[in-house]
Amino acid sequence: MRILAAIIIMAFMAVSCSNENENKVVYIVRHAEKDVVPKNDPPLTTDGVIRSVDLASWFKDIDIDTVFTTDFVRMRETAKPLIEQQNLELSVYDAKDYEGFAKQLKKMKADTILVVGHSNTILEQIEALGFDRPQEEIKENEYDNIFELRFEGKKVLTHSYGTKFNE
């Protein structure tokens, strides 16, 4: 009987460990439209503020567990309506530490995470999380994508929100 109990416990532990990230979904978006001044840390433009409200609206029926941004005004302003809507705390991450941040996200108990990133780091972060790039590059005036990374099945879905990107 002890052997049977030990086998059942070991099987349960193996299944639990293998399914650690099965339900995890990470959404990654680029910050909304930014102003040009001040050059080093500009706020959002009026269009960017509107887009940040559109982002919160897009997530109105999705419970986010945590939100990450880098430590720039435009990032915090992009996340602000969603954070207020869902009564969340904002966490800051280092956009250039792809592997370290990927490990942190994978270890988190949170199942649904939003990351607000930069055009020149989002695709690299997606790769660091073990997914294929959903597109070759993010263009300078491209702000409307939400990349949904589903750990179960290693799927990347791309959604649009707010004003559509025109090449």
C-alpha positions in Angstrom: 0.0 0.0 0.0 2.9 2.4 0.8 4.4 1.8 -2.6 1.1 2.5 -4.3 0.8 5.8 -2.3 4.3 6.8 -3.2 3.7 6.1 -6.9 0.5 8.2 -6.9 2.3 11.1 -5.1 5.3 11.0 -7.5 2.9 10.9 -10.5 1.0 13.9 -9.2 4.2 15.8 -8.6 5.4 15.0 -12.1 2.2 16.2 -13.6 2.2 19.4 -11.4 5.8 20.3 -12.4 5.2 19.7 -16.1 2.1 21.9 -16.2 3.7 24.8 -14.2 3.2 27.3 -17.0 0.3 25.5 -18.9 -2.3 28.2 -18.1 0.1 31.2 -18.3 -0.6 33.9 -20.8 1.6 36.9 -21.3 0.3 39.9 -23.3 3.0 42.2 -24.6 2.2 45.6 -26.1 4.2 48.6 -27.2 3.7 51.8 -25.2 1.2 54.2 -26.8 2.2 57.2 -29.0 4.8 59.4 -27.3 5.5 63.1 -27.6 8.9 64.3 -28.9 9.8 66.4 -25.9 11.5 66.0 -23.6 13.6 63.8 -25.8 14.9 61.5 -23.0 11.6 60.7 -21.3 8.5 62.0 -23.2 4.9 61.6 -22.0 2.1 60.3 -24.3 0.6 62.5 -26.9 -3.2 63.0 -26.9 -3.5 60.1 -29.3 -1.4 58.0 -26.9 -3.6 58.8 -24.0 -6.6 57.8 -26.1 -4.8 54.5 -27.0 -4.1 53.8 -23.3 -7.8 54.0 -22.6 -8.5 51.8 -25.6 -6.0 49.3 -24.1 -7.9 49.2 -20.8 -11.1 48.7 -22.7 -9.7 45.8 -24.7 -8.8 44.1 -21.4 -12.1 44.9 -19.7 -13.2 41.2 -19.6 -9.7 39.7 -19.0 -8.4 39.6 -15.4 -4.8 40.6 -15.4 -2.7 39.4 -12.4 0.2 41.8 -12.8 1.5 44.6 -15.1 5.1 45.3 -16.0 6.6 48.4 -17.6 10.0 49.9 -17.9 10.7 53.0 -15.8 9.6 55.6 -18.4 6.7 58.1 -18.2 5.2 56.8 -21.5 5.2 53.3 -20.2 3.5 54.1 -16.9 1.0 56.3 -18.7 0.1 53.5 -21.2 -0.6 51.1 -18.3 -2.3 53.6 -16.0 -6.0 53.2 -17.2 -5.7 49.4 -17.0 -4.0 49.5 -13.6 -6.8 51.8 -12.3 -9.5 49.8 -13.9 -8.3 46.5 -12.4 -6.9 47.9 -9.2 -3.4 46.6 -9.8 0.1 47.5 -8.8 2.7 48.3 -11.4 6.0 46.4 -11.5 9.1 47.7 -13.2 11.4 45.5 -15.3 14.7 46.0 -17.2 13.8 45.8 -20.9 17.4 44.8 -21.9 17.6 41.8 -19.5 15.7 39.5 -21.9 16.7 36.2 -20.3 16.4 37.4 -16.7 13.0 38.8 -17.2 11.9 35.7 -19.1 12.9 33.5 -16.2 11.1 35.9 -13.8 7.9 35.7 -15.8 8.0 31.9 -16.1 8.5 31.5 -12.4 5.7 33.8 -11.4 2.5 32.2 -10.0 0.5 34.8 -12.0 -1.4 33.3 -14.9 -2.2 36.4 -16.8 0.5 39.1 -17.2 0.7 42.3 -19.2 4.1 43.7 -20.3 4.3 47.2 -21.8 7.5 47.3 -23.9 9.5 49.2 -26.4 9.5 48.7 -30.2 13.1 47.6 -30.1 12.8 45.1 -27.3 9.4 43.4 -27.6 10.3 40.8 -30.3 13.5 39.9 -28.5 11.6 39.4 -25.3 9.1 37.1 -27.1 12.0 35.0 -28.3 13.6 34.9 -24.8 10.3 33.5 -23.6 10.7 30.6 -26.1 8.3 31.8 -28.8 8.8 32.6 -32.4 8.7 36.2 -33.5 5.2 37.0 -34.8 6.6 39.5 -37.3 10.0 40.6 -38.6 10.0 44.1 -36.9 7.9 46.7 -35.2 7.7 49.9 -37.3 8.3 53.3 -35.7 4.6 54.3 -36.0 3.1 50.9 -35.1 1.3 51.0 -31.8 -1.8 48.9 -32.2 -0.6 45.3 -31.6 -1.2 43.1 -28.6 0.9 40.0 -28.7 -0.7 37.2 -26.8 1.7 34.4 -25.7 -0.1 31.2 -24.7 2.4 28.9 -23.0 0.1 25.9 -23.6 0.9 24.9 -27.1 3.5 27.7 -27.5 1.1 29.9 -29.5 1.5 33.6 -30.3 -1.7 35.4 -31.3 -1.7 39.0 -32.6 -4.6 41.3 -31.9 -5.1 45.0 -32.8 -6.7 47.6 -30.6 -7.4 51.3 -31.0 -6.6 53.3 -34.1 -5.2 50.9 -36.8 -1.6 51.1 -37.9 -1.2 52.4 -41.5 2.1 51.7 -43.2 
